[in-house]
Amino acid sequence: MDDLKQMIEQLKIQLNNISGNVSNNGDNEVRALREVSGRLEEINKSLNSITVLLVCILLLGTVVSGIHLYFFIKRYFKELKK
């Protein structure tokens, strides 16, 4: 009978250890997910900055091309009038 009680106590201890491990694993997973989430937010901020930079370059290129085209057409029509 004592052996049975000891086995039950050992099983209770093992069950508590397993539940503690599961809890620790859950905490570790939550911590890892928070780290990944933080990294993804940093990447998102970087991508937003790059997108803004590319839009500025595109707008600047469009303006410069428009000015160049304006003066090219103006010079072309001047030569046609001659």
N, C-alpha and C positions, 0 to 999 in steps of 0.2 A: 504494500500500500504506500509505503514511503517512497519507493521508487517511482510510482505513478505520480505522486505529488511533486516529486523533483522534476520529472519529465514535463509536467504541466507548467511548473515554474520556469523551466528552461524554455519551453515553447512561448510562454508569455514574454520572457525577456527577448527572445529572438523576434517575436512579432513587434515588440516595441522598437527594437533596432531597425527592423525593416521599415516600419512606418516613419521612423526618424530619417532613414536614408531617402525614402520617397519624398519627405518634406524638404530635405536638403537639396535633392535633385530638382524639385520644383523651384526652390529659391534660386538655384544656379541657372536654371533655364530662364527664369524671369530676368535675372541679372544679365545673362547673355543677350536676351532679346532687347533689353534696354540699351546695351552697348551697341548692338546692331542698329537699333532705331536712331541712336545718336549719330552714328557714322553716316547713316542714310540721310539724315537731316543736313549734316555737313556737306555731303556730296550734292544734295539738292540746292543748297545755297551757292555752292561753287558753280553748278550748272546754270543757275539763274544769273549769276554774274557774267558767265561766259556768253549766255544768250543776249544779255543787255549789250555787252561789248560787240558781239557780231551784228546786232541790229544797228548800233551806232556806226559801225564800219560800213554796213550796207547803205544807210542813209547818206553818209558822207560820200561814198562812191557814186550814188545816184545824183547827188547835187553836183559833184565835180563833173560827172559825165554830161549832165544837162547843160552846165556852163560851157563845157568844151563843144558840145553839139551846137549850142546857140552861136558861138563865135565862128564855128566852121560854116554854118549855114549863112551867116551874115557875110563872111568873106566870099563864099561861093556865089551869092547873088550879086555882090559887088563886081566880081569878075565877069558875070554874065552881062551886066549892064555895059561893060566896056566894049 
